[in-house]
Amino acid sequence: MPQPPAPIPYPGEEGDLLTQLVRWFENAEDATTEARRLSERDRAYYDGAQLTAEEMEALRKRGQPPTIINYTKRKIDLMRGLERRSRTDPKALPRTPNEDQRADAATQALRYVSDATEFDEVRSAVYESMLVEGFGGAEVIVEPGKGMDVEVRIKEIPWDRLFYDPHSRRGDFKDAWYLGSVLWMDRDEALEMFPDAGDAVDGTFATEGQAYGTYQDRPGTLWCDNRRTRVRVVQIFWRSRGEWWEATFTKAGFMTPPIQSPYLDRDGKSCPRLILQSAYVAQKDNMRYGMVRDFISLQDEINKRRSKALHLLSVNRVISEQGAVADPDAARAEVAKPDGYIEVTPGMRFEIMPGGDLASGQFQLLQHATAEMQAQGANASLAGKDSRDLSGRAIIAQQAGGQAEIEPLADALRSWTRRIHEAVWMRIRQFWTAERWVRVTDDDGGVKFLGLNRQVTLGDDLMALPPEVRAFQMQRLGIQPGDPRLQQVIRVENNVSDLEVDITIESGPDVPTLAAEEFQMLSQMVPGMLPAMPPPAQMKLFSMLVTASNLRNKDKLTEILGEVEKLAAQPPAQPPPEAQALAQANIRKTNAQADLASATAAEKQVGAVQKVATIHRDALHDPLVPVGPTMGDGAVMPVEQGYPETLGGFPPLGG
């Protein structure tokens, strides 16, 4: 940990303290000048400004358009997209077994603040600054709301308005002795915001100095801009004797007097409102930098190799003896034409050598540089866009490997997010002292309201009871309608002032992993297993599938499946005896009717058979009637076609 700066005067000694604070800011500005210059260059590369003025002029003279393939932006945008897919809500975990209900209230309060301040957008903006410039941050403050309410706000501070102790070496800045932000304000705006700071503002315009670097914001001087009547205002937070202090000042004086920070941490000590995080920290000079820094050299090579190859493919080299052509400039112009015509002196050397061979070498180097760039950081494998024909398992393995490579950045973002939500919770505990209601959106999209610090009266408690129990209790207590005791507060529900919870940030579904393939294999086995399983076992199987999945609300789904499983395991409800007797009588009646119908049908069939037999018997004894086997349409086959000894399966009758 770095050593603290020079001893800090007590806040009452404003003259010496102002000098010290001005010196800290200017030292921080001087020490980080090179780091901020490189961060600005990294941002320019992300924005596509990757060629210098000299390079642009050289291309213009060639008549060649500037060509930039911005791999840097692609990779950073992929990382930004993965961050958006991994967004999750904070969750408060109880520290004691009896705090489940209040911990849920803390969770809903955190999510309310997150939604109200659009924290997802703030987090994405800070993450982008971490990836490009190297660090970013936000402040967690309280502001007056409607009426007597106090609202907790999360506000992003642009990276180019932040400064810090240059001796800090930790990625989370916890070892920094001071942090702060700087802002340029018009004179009238500054006096409107700080009406008692007129002397400090006007005195700053008398100072001299040259502005430079990131904090300049294009004014003409270090602390003020006389042409635009603008003044630089610095807000700083510093540690002294285990506590954090804050002040707002200009070069000539304080805009607000130095005070101890009004915000408290878990230990009850003051803490700064700023929460910063960097992506990487160089151990040599504590320089903060982001992912773009590793892409700069490869991006330059890709741009220059491609530009050089294009130039070589479009030009030819000429080797000529002196006097081979009458006008060398005209000959050069004709060589550049696809249908050029050149007259040369007979017997003198004049050769045109295409630049394709040299262009081929440049193109091979370009391919190698492109492959190296694609392998750096977030790549096609991580996005699932590998052009090769790979199996699903191979793609998942590649994605898991790519995810492991960027996990340090994701871990830094999770750490910053957790610290932000912890600060939000401490602001809620400290400043939400009155009763208030927060809007909660449940998993099904419905809206409900949750009361914090809710004062429950005796009347509220009685109204929550069933009517018969309520009447008994009121009679027992001797309470009549309008009794003043009904307005007596008997307890406070969801009191947040003394609630200790742990804040967790769950990992979102960044990319598929090997578990996704295993879950797919498991789900494919289920259809063949279900038919042979009883309903309770089926419910257990469904619950196991939900547990193994990556569904966002699987806890709620598991709870619902558990309730269904209990219902499936219960024996079917038995009807009352009267209903059972009636059902059995109906069954007997139905069976009797079925037996009667069957007997009637059999009797009709026997009668029909006997009738047919009688007809055939009479026909056999009547010589005038030619009788033969029946045909398909009911006709009788003639005797000449052959009459069998039996007719229709019946033996001959009557002799």
C-alpha positions in Angstrom: 0.0 0.0 0.0 1.4 3.5 -0.9 2.4 5.8 1.9 -0.1 8.6 2.7 0.7 12.1 1.4 1.9 14.9 3.6 0.0 15.4 6.9 -3.5 16.9 6.3 -4.3 20.0 8.2 -7.5 20.0 10.3 -10.5 21.1 8.4 -10.7 24.4 10.4 -7.4 25.6 8.9 -8.9 26.4 5.5 -6.0 28.4 4.1 -3.5 25.7 4.5 -6.0 23.0 3.6 -6.9 24.8 0.3 -3.2 25.0 -0.7 -2.8 21.3 0.1 -5.9 20.3 -1.9 -4.9 22.4 -4.9 -1.4 20.8 -4.8 -2.9 17.3 -4.7 -5.1 17.9 -7.7 -2.3 19.5 -9.8 0.1 16.6 -8.8 -2.5 14.1 -9.9 -3.0 15.9 -13.2 0.8 16.1 -13.8 1.4 12.4 -12.8 -1.3 11.0 -15.1 -0.8 13.2 -18.1 0.7 10.4 -20.2 -1.8 7.9 -19.0 -4.7 10.2 -20.0 -3.1 10.9 -23.4 -2.9 7.2 -24.1 -6.5 6.7 -22.9 -7.6 9.4 -25.3 -5.7 7.7 -28.1 -7.4 4.4 -27.2 -10.8 6.0 -27.5 -9.9 7.5 -30.8 -9.0 4.0 -32.1 -12.4 2.7 -30.9 -14.0 5.6 -32.8 -12.1 4.7 -36.0 -9.6 7.7 -35.9 -6.6 5.4 -36.4 -4.5 7.4 -38.9 -2.3 10.4 -38.2 -2.5 13.6 -40.2 0.8 12.7 -41.8 -0.5 9.3 -42.9 -3.7 10.8 -44.3 -1.6 13.3 -46.3 0.6 10.6 -47.7 -2.5 8.7 -48.9 -3.9 11.8 -50.4 -0.7 12.3 -52.5 -0.9 8.8 -53.7 -4.5 9.2 -54.7 -5.4 6.3 -52.5 -8.4 6.3 -50.1 -7.8 5.6 -46.4 -8.8 2.1 -45.5 -9.5 1.1 -41.9 -10.8 -2.3 -40.8 -11.8 -1.5 -37.2 -11.3 -4.8 -35.4 -10.9 -2.8 -32.1 -14.5 -1.6 -32.2 -15.8 -5.1 -33.1 -14.1 -6.6 -30.1 -15.1 -4.0 -27.6 -18.7 -4.1 -28.9 -18.7 -7.9 -28.4 -17.6 -7.3 -24.8 -20.3 -4.7 -24.3 -22.9 -7.1 -25.7 -21.8 -9.9 -23.4 -22.1 -7.5 -20.4 -25.7 -6.6 -21.4 -26.6 -10.3 -21.6 -25.2 -10.9 -18.1 -27.2 -8.2 -16.4 -28.8 -9.6 -13.2 -30.7 -8.1 -10.2 -29.0 -7.7 -6.8 -30.1 -10.0 -4.0 -29.9 -9.5 -0.2 -29.1 -12.5 1.9 -30.0 -12.6 5.6 -27.3 -12.9 8.2 -29.5 -14.7 10.7 -32.2 -17.4 10.3 -34.9 -15.0 11.5 -34.3 -12.3 8.9 -35.7 -14.0 5.7 -38.7 -11.6 5.4 -36.7 -8.5 6.0 -34.0 -9.7 3.7 -36.5 -10.0 0.9 -37.6 -6.4 1.7 -34.0 -5.3 1.3 -33.8 -7.1 -2.0 -36.9 -5.3 -3.3 -35.6 -1.9 -2.0 -32.3 -2.4 -3.9 -34.1 -3.4 -7.1 -36.3 -0.3 -6.7 -33.3 2.0 -6.6 -31.7 0.1 -9.4 -34.7 0.6 -11.7 -35.4 4.2 -10.6 -31.8 5.3 -11.4 -31.5 3.1 -14.6 -28.5 1.4 -13.1 -28.1 -1.0 -16.0 -27.3 1.9 -18.3 -24.9 3.3 -15.7 -23.1 0.0 -15.3 -22.8 -0.4 -19.1 -21.3 3.1 -19.4 -18.7 2.4 -16.7 -17.8 -0.9 -18.2 -17.2 0.7 -21.6 -14.8 3.2 -19.9 -13.0 0.3 -18.2 -12.6 -1.5 -21.6 -11.5 1.6 -23.6 -9.9 4.2 -21.3 -9.0 1.8 -18.5 -11.2 2.9 -15.6 -14.6 4.5 -14.7 -16.9 5.0 -11.8 -20.1 6.4 -10.3 -21.2 8.1 -7.2 -24.0 7.0 -4.8 -25.7 9.9 -3.3 -29.1 11.0 -1.8 -31.2 13.8 -3.1 -34.5 15.3 -2.0 -37.5 13.6 -3.5 -41.2 14.4 -3.6 -42.5 15.6 -0.3 -40.4 14.5 2.6 -38.9 11.5 0.8 -35.2 11.1 0.2 -34.1 9.3 -3.0 -31.0 7.3 -3.5 -29.2 8.1 -6.8 -26.5 6.3 -8.8 -24.8 8.7 -11.2 -22.0 7.8 -13.6 -19.0 10.2 -13.7 -17.3 10.3 -17.1 -13.7 9.0 -16.9 -12.2 12.2 -18.2 -13.7 14.1 -15.2 -12.1 11.8 -12.6 -8.8 12.1 -10.9 -7.2 10.0 -8.2 -4.1 9.5 -6.1 -1.4 8.6 -8.6 0.3 6.3 -6.0 -2.8 4.1 -5.8 -2.0 0.6 -7.2 -5.2 -1.4 -6.6 -7.8 -1.9 -9.3 -10.6 -0.9 -6.9 -8.8 2.3 -5.7 -9.2 1.2 -2.0 -5.6 2.2 -1.3 -6.1 5.8 -2.7 -5.8 8.6 -0.2 -7.9 10.9 -2.3 -10.3 10.8 -5.2 -12.3 13.5 -7.0 -13.9 14.9 -10.0 -13.4 18.1 -12.0 -16.0 20.2 -13.9 -15.9 23.3 -15.9 -18.8 25.7 -15.2 -19.8 29.1 -16.5 -19.4 31.9 -14.0 -23.1 32.5 -13.7 -23.8 28.8 -13.3 -21.2 28.5 -10.6 -22.6 31.4 -8.7 -26.1 30.0 -9.0 -25.0 26.7 -7.6 -22.7 28.2 -5.0 -24.2 31.6 -4.1 -21.7 32.2 -1.3 -18.6 31.5 -3.4 -18.4 34.8 -5.3 -14.9 35.7 -4.0 -13.6 32.2 -4.8 -14.9 32.3 -8.4 -13.8 35.9 -9.1 -10.4 35.3 -7.5 -9.8 32.3 -9.7 -10.0 34.5 -12.8 -6.9 36.4 -11.6 -4.8 33.2 -11.5 -2.5 32.3 -14.4 -1.5 29.0 -15.9 -1.7 27.0 -19.0 -4.4 24.3 -19.5 -3.5 21.0 -21.1 -4.7 17.4 -21.3 -8.0 15.7 -20.5 -9.3 18.2 -17.9 -8.8 21.2 -20.3 -12.3 20.9 -21.9 -10.9 23.4 -24.4 -10.6 26.6 -22.3 -7.5 28.7 -22.5 -6.1 28.6 -19.0 -5.6 26.1 -16.2 -8.2 27.1 -13.7 -10.3 29.6 -15.7 -11.3 30.8 -19.2 -11.6 34.5 -19.4 -12.9 34.5 -22.9 -15.9 32.4 -22.0 -15.9 33.3 -18.3 -15.7 29.7 -17.2 -14.1 28.4 -14.1 -12.8 25.0 -13.1 -14.5 23.5 -10.0 -12.9 20.5 -8.3 -14.7 18.2 -5.9 -12.3 16.1 -3.8 -12.6 13.4 -1.2 -9.7 12.5 1.1 -8.9 10.4 4.1 -7.7 11.8 7.4 -7.4 10.0 10.7 -9.6 7.0 9.5 -12.4 9.2 8.2 -13.3 10.6 4.8 -13.7 14.3 4.2 -15.0 16.2 1.2 -14.8 19.8 -0.2 -15.5 21.7 -3.4 -13.0 24.4 -4.4 -11.4 26.5 -7.1 -7.9 27.9 -7.3 -8.8 30.9 -5.1 -11.1 29.4 -2.5 -13.7 26.9 -1.3 -17.0 26.7 -3.0 -18.4 24.7 -0.1 -16.6 24.4 3.3 -14.7 21.2 4.1 -16.9 18.7 5.9 -16.7 15.1 7.0 -18.5 12.9 4.5 -22.1 12.4 5.5 -22.2 8.8 4.1 -21.4 5.8 6.3 -20.1 2.4 5.6 -20.9 -0.9 7.3 -18.6 -0.1 10.2 -20.3 3.2 10.9 -17.3 5.2 9.5 -17.6 7.9 6.9 -16.9 6.9 3.3 -16.6 8.7 -0.1 -19.5 8.9 -2.5 -17.3 7.9 -5.4 -16.8 4.2 -6.3 -14.2 3.6 -9.0 -12.9 0.5 -10.8 -10.1 0.0 -13.3 -9.6 -2.9 -15.8 -5.8 -3.2 -15.5 -3.1 -1.5 -13.6 0.5 -1.4 -14.8 2.8 -2.4 -11.9 5.7 -0.2 -13.1 4.0 3.3 -13.0 0.4 2.5 -11.8 -1.0 3.4 -15.2 -4.6 2.5 -15.7 -5.4 1.0 -19.1 -8.1 -1.1 -20.8 -8.5 -3.9 -23.3 -8.0 -1.5 -26.3 -4.3 -1.0 -25.3 -3.4 -4.6 -26.5 -5.1 -4.0 -29.9 -3.2 -0.9 -30.9 -0.1 -2.4 -32.5 -2.0 -5.1 -34.3 -4.6 -2.6 -35.5 -1.8 -0.4 -36.9 -0.2 -3.3 -38.7 -3.5 -4.4 -40.3 -4.2 -0.9 -41.5 -0.7 -0.3 -42.9 -0.2 -3.8 -44.4 -3.5 -3.5 -46.3 -2.8 0.0 -47.5 0.7 -1.0 -48.6 -0.6 -4.1 -50.5 -3.2 -2.1 -52.2 -0.6 0.5 -53.3 1.8 -2.2 -54.6 -1.0 -3.8 -56.6 -1.9 -0.6 -58.3 1.6 0.6 -59.3 4.4 -0.7 -61.6 8.1 -0.2 -61.4 10.1 0.8 -64.5 13.8 0.1 -65.2 15.1 2.2 -68.1 18.4 3.3 -69.6 18.9 7.0 -69.9 17.4 8.2 -73.1 15.2 5.1 -73.7 12.2 7.4 -73.8 11.9 11.0 -74.9 9.8 12.2 -71.9 10.2 10.2 -68.6 7.3 11.9 -67.0 5.0 11.1 -69.9 6.2 7.5 -69.9 5.5 7.2 -66.2 2.0 8.4 -66.8 1.5 6.0 -69.6 2.7 3.1 -67.5 0.1 3.9 -64.9 -2.7 3.5 -67.5 -4.2 0.1 -68.3 -3.9 0.9 -72.1 -0.7 3.0 -72.0 1.4 3.5 -75.1 5.2 4.2 -74.9 7.7 4.6 -77.7 11.2 3.6 -76.7 14.6 4.1 -78.4 15.6 0.8 -80.2 18.3 -1.1 -78.5 17.9 0.6 -75.1 16.6 -1.1 -71.9 13.1 -0.3 -70.9 11.3 -2.8 -68.6 8.0 -2.7 -66.7 8.1 -4.7 -63.5 4.6 -5.3 -61.8 4.5 -4.9 -58.0 2.4 -8.0 -57.5 5.3 -10.0 -56.0 5.9 -7.5 -53.3 2.1 -7.1 -52.7 1.9 -10.9 -52.2 4.4 -10.7 -49.3 2.5 -7.8 -47.7 -0.8 -9.8 -48.1 0.7 -12.8 -46.3 1.8 -10.5 -43.4 -1.6 -9.0 -43.4 -3.2 -12.4 -43.0 -0.9 -13.2 -40.1 -1.7 -9.9 -38.3 -5.4 -10.4 -38.9 -5.2 -13.9 -37.4 -3.4 -12.6 -34.3 -5.9 -9.8 -33.9 -8.8 -12.3 -34.1 -7.2 -14.4 -31.4 -6.8 -11.5 -29.0 -9.4 -11.0 -26.3 -13.0 -11.5 -27.2 -13.0 -13.5 -30.4 -15.3 -15.3 -32.8 -15.2 -18.4 -30.7 -16.6 -16.6 -27.7 -19.4 -15.2 -29.8 -20.2 -18.6 -31.4 -19.3 -17.3 -34.9 -16.5 -19.7 -35.8 -16.6 -20.2 -39.6 -15.3 -23.7 -39.3 -17.7 -26.7 -39.3 -17.4 -27.7 -35.7 -19.5 -29.9 -33.5 -21.7 -28.4 -30.8 -19.4 -29.8 -28.1 -16.4 -28.2 -29.8 -18.1 -24.8 -30.1 -19.2 -24.9 -26.4 -15.6 -25.8 -25.4 -14.3 -22.9 -27.4 -16.8 -20.5 -25.8 -15.9 -21.7 -22.4 -12.2 -21.1 -23.1 -12.9 -17.6 -24.4 -15.0 -16.9 -21.4 -12.1 -17.9 -19.1 -9.8 -15.5 -20.9 -12.0 -12.5 -20.2 -13.2 -13.6 -16.7 -10.8 -11.2 -14.9 -12.6 -8.2 -16.5 -16.0 -9.8 -15.7 -14.9 -10.3 -12.1 -13.8 -6.7 -11.8 -17.2 -5.5 -13.0 -19.0 -7.8 -10.6 -16.9 -6.5 -7.7 -17.7 -2.9 -8.7 -21.4 -3.7 -9.0 -21.5 -5.3 -5.6 -19.8 -2.3 -4.0 -22.3 0.0 -5.7 -25.3 -2.0 -4.3 -23.7 -2.2 -0.8 -23.4 1.6 -0.9 -27.0 1.9 -2.0 -28.1 -0.3 0.9 -26.1 1.7 3.4 -27.8 4.9 2.0 -31.2 3.3 2.4 -30.4 2.2 6.0 -29.1 5.7 6.9 -31.6 8.0 5.2 -34.8 6.0 4.7 -36.0 6.4 8.2 -39.7 7.3 7.5 -42.4 4.9 6.3 -42.4 4.5 2.6 -43.6 2.2 -0.1 -41.6 0.9 -3.0 -43.0 -0.5 -6.2 -42.1 -4.1 -7.0 -42.4 -5.9 -10.3 -42.8 -9.7 -9.8 -41.6 -12.4 -12.1 -44.9 -12.5 -14.0 -44.8 -8.7 -14.8 -47.4 -7.8 -12.1 -46.9 -4.8 -9.9 -47.2 -4.8 -6.2 -46.1 -2.5 -3.4 -43.9 -3.2 -0.4 -43.9 -1.2 2.8 -40.6 -0.3 4.5 -40.4 1.0 8.0 -44.2 0.4 8.0 -45.8 1.3 11.3 -48.4 -1.3 12.1 -51.2 -0.1 14.4 -53.4 -2.3 16.6 -56.3 -1.6 14.1 -54.1 -2.9 11.2 -53.2 -6.0 13.2 -56.9 -6.7 14.0 -58.0 -6.2 10.4 -55.6 -8.8 9.2 -57.4 -11.5 11.4 -60.4 -13.5 10.2 -63.7 -11.9 11.2 -64.6 -14.3 13.9 -61.2 -14.1 15.5 -61.2 -10.3 15.2 -64.5 -10.1 17.0 -63.3 -12.4 19.8 -60.1 -10.3 20.3 -61.9 -7.0 20.3 -64.3 -8.4 22.8 -61.5 -9.7 24.9 -59.7 -6.4 24.9 -62.8 -4.4 25.4 -62.3 -2.4 22.2 -65.2 -0.7 20.4 -65.1 1.0 16.9 -63.5 4.5 17.2 -61.4 3.4 20.2 -58.1 5.5 20.2 -56.2 2.4 21.0 -56.8 1.2 17.4 -54.3 3.9 16.3 -51.6 2.8 18.6 -48.4 1.6 16.8 -47.5 -1.9 18.1 -44.6 -2.7 15.8 -42.6 -1.6 12.7 -42.5 -4.0 9.8 -39.5 -4.2 7.5 -37.4 -1.8 9.6 -34.3 -1.2 7.5 -32.2 0.8 10.0 -30.8 -2.2 11.8 -31.0 -4.8 9.1 -27.7 -6.5 8.3 -27.7 -8.3 4.9 -25.1 -9.5 2.5 -25.4 -8.3 -1.1 -24.7 -10.9 -3.9 -24.5 -10.4 -7.6 -25.4 -13.6 -9.5 -23.6 -14.3 -12.7 -25.7 -14.0 -15.8 -25.9 -16.3 -18.8 -22.9 -14.9 -20.5 -22.1 -17.8 -22.9 -23.1 -21.5 -23.0 -20.8 -23.8 -21.1 -20.4 -27.6 -21.0 -23.3 -27.7 -18.5 -25.6 -26.5 -21.3 -24.7 -29.5 -23.4 -25.1 -31.9 -20.5 -28.5 -30.3 -19.8 -29.5 -30.9 -23.4 -28.5 -34.6 -23.2 -30.5 -34.9 -20.0 -33.6 -33.3 -21.5 -33.4 -35.7 -24.5 -33.6 -38.7 -22.2 -36.7 -37.5 -20.4 -39.4 -38.3 -23.0 -38.5 -42.0 -23.0 -38.6 -42.2 -19.2 -42.0 -40.5 -18.6 -44.5 -43.2 -19.7 -43.2 -45.7 -17.2 -43.2 -43.3 -14.2 -46.0 -42.5 -11.8 -47.1 -38.8 -11.5 -45.0 -38.1 -8.3 -41.9 -39.4 -10.0 -42.6 -37.3 -13.1 -42.8 -34.2 -10.9 -39.5 -35.0 -9.3 -37.9 -35.5 -12.7 -39.3 -32.1 -13.9 -37.9 -30.5 -10.7 -34.5 -32.0 -11.4 -34.5 -30.6 -14.9 -35.3 -27.1 -13.7 -32.6 -27.3 -11.1 -30.0 -28.3 -13.8 -31.1 -25.6 -16.2 -29.9 -22.0 -16.5 -33.4 -20.5 -16.3 -33.3 -17.1 -14.7 -36.3 -17.7 -12.4 -35.6 -21.4 -11.7 -36.0 -20.9 -7.9 -39.6 -19.8 -8.4 -40.2 -22.6 -10.9 -38.8 -25.1 -8.5 -41.1 -23.8 -5.7 -44.1 -24.2 -8.0 -43.1 -27.7 -9.0 -42.7 -28.6 -5.4 -46.3 -27.6 -4.7 -47.5 -29.6 -7.7 -45.5 -32.6 -6.5 -47.2 -32.5 -3.1 -50.6 -32.4 -4.8 -49.7 -35.4 -7.1 -48.5 -37.4 -4.1 -51.8 -37.0 -2.2 -54.3 -39.9 -2.5 -57.4 -39.1 -4.5 -60.2 -37.7 -2.4 -62.9 -40.3 -1.5 -66.5 -39.3 -2.2 -69.0 -39.5 0.6 -70.8 -42.9 1.2 -74.1 -41.7 -0.4 -72.2 -40.8 -3.6 -70.4 -44.1 -3.6 -73.6 -46.0 -3.3 -75.2 -44.0 -6.1 -72.2 -44.5 -8.3 -72.3 -48.3 -7.7 -76.1 -48.5 -8.4 -75.5 -46.6 -11.7 -72.7 -49.1 -12.6 -75.0 -52.1 -11.9 -77.8 -50.5 -13.9 -75.5 -49.8 -16.8 -74.2 -53.4 -16.7 -77.8 -54.8 -16.6 -78.8 -52.7 -19.6 -75.7 -53.9 -21.5 -76.5 -57.6 -20.7 -80.1 -57.1 -21.9 -79.0 -55.5 -25.1 -76.5 -58.2 -25.8 -79.2 -61.0 -25.2 -81.7 -59.2 -27.4 -79.1 -59.0 -30.2 -78.2 -62.7 -29.9 -81.9 -63.6 -30.0 -82.4 -61.6 -33.2 -79.4 -63.2 -34.7 -80.7 -66.7 -34.0 -84.1 -65.8 -35.5 -82.5 -64.5 -38.7 -80.4 -67.6 -39.1 -83.5 -69.9 -38.7 -85.4 -67.8 -41.2 -82.6 -68.1 -43.8 -82.4 -71.9 -43.2 -86.2 -72.3 -43.7 -86.0 -70.4 -47.1 -83.2 -72.6 -48.3 -84.9 -75.8 -47.2 -88.1 -74.9 -49.1 -86.1 -74.1 -52.1 -84.3 -77.5 -52.1 -87.7 -79.3 -52.2 -89.1 -77.2 -55.1 -87.8 -78.5 -58.4 -89.0 -75.4 -60.3 -86.7 -73.1 -58.4 -83.0 -73.2 -59.5 -81.0 -72.7 -56.4 -77.3 -72.1 -56.2 -74.8 -70.3 -53.9 -75.6 -66.7 -53.2 -73.6 -64.0 -55.0 -72.2 -60.8 -53.5 -75.2 -58.7 -54.6 -77.8 -61.1 -53.1 -78.5 -63.0 -56.3 -78.5 -66.8 -56.6 -75.8 -68.5 -58.6 -77.3 -70.8 -61.3 -77.1 -74.5 -60.8 -75.2 -75.0 -64.0 -72.1 -73.3 -62.4 -71.9 -76.0 -59.8 -74.0 -76.4 -56.7 -72.2 -77.7 -53.6 -73.6 -80.2 -51.3 -73.9 -77.6 -48.6 -75.6 -74.2 -48.8 -74.2 -71.2 -47.0 -72.4 -73.4 -44.5 -75.6 -75.2 -43.4 -76.1 -79.0 -44.0 -78.9 -80.0 -46.4 -82.4 -80.1 -44.8 -85.3 -82.3 -45.4 -83.7 -85.5 -46.7 
